[in-house]
Amino acid sequence: MKITTKGQVTIPIHIREKLGLLPHTEVTFELQDGAAVLRPTAAVEANRRGRRLVERLRGSATVSMSTDEIMSLTRDGATTPE
């Protein structure tokens, strides 16, 4: 595999499929131990955003229902607990 004069390279299909790289996917290159590591940018940012969201919401529940009561609300024919 060769890098073009514009610095482009074709990522083999088996790697694109494994990483979920679709056309127009933004990627990030990082150096790790002298090697270039390619990651989808959206996945990296989504992971960071997801962690921040979970941390922000942790301990903020105000409903005093048991897990069973909450689960019953998600099922068909659910009724509000008394």
N, C-alpha and C positions, 0 to 999 in steps of 0.2 A: 504494500500500500504506500502511495506517495502523497505528499502534501503538494497542492497546486501552488502556482506562483502567487495566488491570492491568499494562501494559508489555509485552504480548505481541504478537507479529507472526507471521504465517504465512510459513514459508520455502518458496519455490516448489519444486515437485517436481523440476524439472531440477537445481536446486542440491542438494537432499537426495540425489538419486540420484548425482550426481557426487562428493559428499563421503561417501557411504555412511551417511547419517544415517537410522537406523531409529527407530521409536517408542521412547521412553525412553532414547535415546542422550544421554549428558551432553556438553555443549559448553562451551567456554571462549571468552569474548570478550576480545580484546586491542585496545588502541588503537595504531595505527601510522600516523604522519603525519596525524593528525586523522581517521582513518577507523576504524570498528569492523571487526575481523577475527574471524570465527567459525571455530573449529576443534573437531573432536570431541575431548573430553578424553581418552578412552581411547587414541586414536592418538598424542597428544602424550606421554602417560605411557608407552605401550608403546615408543615410539621412545627415550625416555630410558632406560627399563629395559633395552631391548635393547642400547643402547650401553654401559651399565654392565656388563652381563653379558659382552659381548665383551671389554671391557677387562680384566675380572677373569680371564677364561679365557685371554687372549692369552699365549702362551709356556708354557702349563702342560701341554702334551702330554708323556706319558711313554713312549709306544709308539715303538719304533725300527723302524718299518715304512716302506717307500716308499709313495708315493701309489698306485702300481699295486697293491701288496699290499693296501692298505686298500680300494681300489675293488673288488678281486676278492672281498673279504668281503661286499660288498653285493649281489653278483650271485647268481642261482640256482645251486645246486650248488657253492657256495663251500667251499673247504677252508682250514684254517689254514695259513699259510706256515710252512715249516720253518726 
